[in-house]
Amino acid sequence: MATSEVLVFERRDTVALLTLNRPAQLNAIDGVLHRSIMDALDEIRADDAIRSVVITGAGRAFCAGADVRDTGRARDSVTQNDRIDDLMWFGRQTLALAELDKPTIAAVNGIAAGNGMGIALACDLRVGGDTARFRTVWVERSLCPDSGCTWFLPRIVGAGRAADLIMTSREVGADEAHAIGLLDRHCGGGDPVEAALELAHTIDRWPPTAIRTAKRTLQHAMTSTLRDALFHEAAGHARAQSAPNDAAEAMAAFLEKRPPVYTGT
């Protein structure tokens, strides 16, 4: 299991709970934590017993972004292309999370800023309580938005709001975040981790192949034409039905009026 000093990896039945564990640094991402996240996602991808993922932060923050003191990037790049490749560690982390073929939920327990906001946006769902806050921060530091923020944010809150949040770098509290879609579920004064785990277990009741297919089809439809989306929906049906044990179990449980037991096979 990919637990390290900076990333706690726990199993809660069918759910993998990843806790960014640099509370003194507000869980800012350095090179060690970045590699730990990538290793954990590789392990989760290969483990069929894990059906969904919850990501949160230790202490009073979700993630304050990249640790400017140590992000694991090379500092002596010779060419502009080398420098771009160095900086693509943000992108590689975003792709590994977004392309994971299992549902991902961010339990936002405090500030999610910069790269930390990018991690939350790359998840399929975001759950937060009263302490959840979002801030883009990049322009404050004379930087370009990264971590997929320019791709996810307009799709989640709309182009105008995305421009507002990026160009003003203002902080968004929990109530506004829920109103504009940054938070899918607002648990008020409750524990966002417990709320996210409950949501994950609700999702995990359904056939794993169907859930994974739904995720891929939704992602594809975000950038496709209607005709193309309809084709991929039909292909998704075929893919979901290619898991004969779960397909048969779904029908048998319905006819026998009992809870189904899915295996993902």
C-alpha positions in Angstrom: 0.0 0.0 0.0 1.4 3.4 -1.0 1.2 5.1 2.4 4.2 7.4 3.0 5.0 10.2 5.5 3.3 12.7 3.3 0.4 10.7 2.0 -1.8 8.4 4.1 -3.5 5.6 2.0 -6.4 3.8 3.8 -9.0 1.4 2.6 -12.6 1.9 3.8 -14.2 -1.3 2.4 -14.4 -0.6 -1.4 -13.1 3.0 -1.0 -9.5 4.2 -1.1 -9.1 7.2 1.2 -6.0 9.4 0.3 -5.1 12.0 2.8 -2.5 14.6 1.9 -0.3 14.7 5.0 1.7 17.9 5.2 -0.5 19.8 7.6 2.2 22.3 8.7 2.5 23.3 5.0 -1.2 23.3 4.5 -0.6 20.1 2.4 1.2 22.0 -0.3 2.5 19.7 -3.0 6.2 19.1 -3.1 8.1 16.6 -5.2 7.8 13.8 -2.6 4.0 14.2 -2.2 3.6 14.5 -6.0 5.4 11.1 -6.5 3.4 9.6 -3.6 0.1 10.6 -5.2 1.2 9.2 -8.6 2.2 5.9 -7.0 -1.0 5.6 -5.1 -3.1 6.3 -8.2 -1.1 3.5 -10.0 -1.9 1.1 -7.2 -5.6 2.0 -7.1 -5.9 1.6 -10.9 -4.5 -1.9 -10.7 -6.7 -3.0 -7.7 -10.2 -4.1 -8.8 -11.3 -4.4 -5.1 -11.1 -0.6 -4.9 -14.1 0.9 -6.6 -13.9 4.6 -5.7 -11.5 7.2 -4.3 -11.8 10.0 -1.7 -9.1 12.6 -1.5 -8.7 15.0 1.4 -6.1 16.9 3.4 -4.8 16.6 7.0 -5.4 19.4 9.4 -7.1 22.6 8.5 -6.5 22.7 4.7 -7.3 20.6 1.7 -4.3 21.7 -0.3 -2.7 25.2 -0.5 -1.2 24.4 -4.0 2.4 23.7 -5.1 5.1 24.2 -2.5 7.2 26.9 -4.1 10.2 25.9 -2.1 10.2 22.4 -3.6 7.9 21.2 -6.4 10.3 18.6 -7.7 10.9 20.5 -10.9 14.3 21.0 -12.5 15.7 24.5 -12.2 18.3 24.4 -14.8 16.3 23.8 -18.0 18.4 24.7 -21.1 15.6 25.4 -23.6 12.0 26.6 -23.4 10.8 23.1 -24.4 12.8 21.6 -21.5 11.2 24.1 -19.1 7.7 23.3 -20.4 8.4 19.6 -19.9 9.6 20.3 -16.4 6.4 22.2 -15.6 4.2 19.5 -17.1 4.3 17.6 -13.7 1.2 19.6 -12.9 -0.5 18.2 -16.0 0.7 14.7 -15.5 -0.8 14.7 -12.0 -4.1 16.1 -13.3 -4.3 13.5 -16.1 -3.5 10.6 -13.8 -6.4 11.7 -11.5 -8.9 12.6 -14.3 -8.2 9.5 -16.3 -8.5 7.1 -13.4 -11.3 4.7 -14.4 -13.0 4.9 -11.0 -15.1 7.6 -9.4 -13.1 10.2 -7.5 -14.4 12.5 -4.8 -12.6 15.5 -3.2 -13.5 16.0 0.5 -12.7 19.7 0.7 -12.0 20.4 4.4 -10.4 23.8 4.1 -8.6 26.0 1.5 -8.1 24.5 -1.9 -5.8 26.9 -3.8 -3.8 26.8 -7.0 -2.7 23.2 -7.7 -4.9 22.1 -4.8 -7.9 23.6 -6.4 -6.8 21.8 -9.6 -6.8 18.5 -7.7 -10.4 19.2 -6.5 -11.6 20.2 -10.0 -10.0 17.0 -11.6 -12.2 14.9 -9.3 -15.6 13.8 -10.5 -17.3 15.2 -7.4 -16.5 17.7 -4.6 -18.0 17.6 -1.1 -17.3 20.3 1.4 -18.4 21.7 4.7 -18.5 25.3 6.1 -14.7 25.5 6.1 -14.3 24.8 2.4 -12.7 27.6 0.4 -11.4 27.9 -3.1 -8.8 30.4 -4.6 -7.0 30.3 -7.9 -4.0 32.4 -6.7 -1.9 32.1 -9.9 -2.1 35.7 -11.1 -1.1 36.9 -7.6 2.2 35.1 -8.1 2.6 36.3 -11.7 1.9 32.7 -12.9 -0.3 31.1 -15.5 -3.1 28.9 -14.3 -2.2 25.2 -14.4 -3.3 21.7 -13.2 -6.1 21.8 -15.8 -7.9 24.8 -14.2 -8.5 26.5 -17.5 -10.2 23.4 -18.8 -12.2 22.3 -15.8 -13.3 25.6 -14.3 -15.2 27.0 -17.3 -17.0 23.6 -17.7 -18.0 23.6 -14.0 -18.9 27.3 -13.3 -19.2 28.8 -16.8 -16.7 30.9 -18.8 -17.6 34.3 -17.2 -17.3 33.0 -13.6 -14.1 31.2 -14.5 -12.6 34.4 -15.8 -13.7 36.2 -12.6 -12.2 33.6 -10.3 -8.9 33.5 -12.2 -8.5 37.2 -13.0 -9.5 38.5 -9.5 -8.0 35.7 -7.5 -10.7 36.2 -5.0 -11.6 33.6 -2.4 -14.8 31.6 -2.8 -16.5 30.4 0.5 -18.5 27.3 0.9 -22.0 28.8 0.3 -21.0 30.5 -3.0 -18.9 27.4 -4.0 -22.0 25.3 -3.6 -24.2 27.8 -5.4 -22.0 28.0 -8.5 -21.1 24.3 -8.7 -17.6 24.2 -7.2 -19.1 22.0 -4.5 -21.5 19.4 -5.6 -22.6 18.7 -2.0 -22.4 21.0 1.0 -22.4 19.2 4.3 -22.6 22.3 6.5 -21.0 21.8 9.8 -20.6 18.0 9.2 -17.4 16.2 8.4 -16.7 16.4 4.7 -14.6 13.2 4.8 -17.5 11.2 6.3 -19.9 12.8 3.8 -17.6 11.9 0.9 -17.2 8.3 2.1 -21.0 8.0 2.4 -21.3 9.2 -1.2 -18.6 6.9 -2.4 -20.3 3.9 -0.7 -23.6 4.9 -2.3 -21.9 4.9 -5.7 -20.1 1.6 -5.0 -23.5 -0.2 -4.6 -23.8 -0.2 -8.4 -22.0 -2.5 -10.9 -18.4 -1.3 -11.2 -18.3 -1.7 -15.0 -21.4 0.4 -15.4 -20.0 3.1 -13.2 -16.6 3.2 -15.0 -18.4 3.2 -18.4 -20.6 6.1 -17.3 -17.6 8.1 -16.2 -15.8 7.6 -19.5 -18.9 8.4 -21.5 -19.6 11.6 -19.5 -16.0 12.7 -20.0 -16.1 12.1 -23.7 -19.4 13.9 -24.1 -17.9 17.1 -22.7 -15.9 17.7 -25.9 -17.9 15.8 -28.5 -20.8 16.5 -30.9 -24.2 15.1 -30.2 -23.8 12.5 -32.9 -20.5 11.4 -31.5 -21.9 11.3 -27.9 -24.8 9.1 -29.0 -22.4 6.7 -30.6 -20.3 6.5 -27.5 -23.4 6.0 -25.4 -24.3 3.0 -27.5 -20.7 1.7 -27.3 -20.9 2.2 -23.5 -24.0 0.0 -23.4 -22.1 -2.7 -25.2 -19.2 -2.3 -22.8 -21.3 -2.4 -19.7 -23.1 -5.5 -20.9 -19.7 -7.2 -21.6 -19.5 -7.8 -17.8 -21.9 -10.9 -17.9 -21.8 -11.7 -14.2 -22.8 -8.3 -13.1 -25.4 -7.9 -15.9 -26.9 -11.2 -14.9 -26.8 -10.4 -11.2 -28.6 -7.0 -11.8 -31.4 -8.7 -13.7 -31.7 -11.6 -11.2 -31.8 -9.2 -8.2 -34.5 -7.2 -9.8 -36.6 -10.2 -10.6 -36.0 -11.8 -7.1 -36.6 -8.4 -5.3 -33.3 -8.6 -3.4 -30.2 -6.5 -3.0 -27.7 -7.2 -5.8 -24.1 -8.3 -5.1 -21.7 -7.1 -7.8 -18.2 -8.3 -8.4 -17.1 -6.2 -11.2 -16.5 -9.2 -13.5 
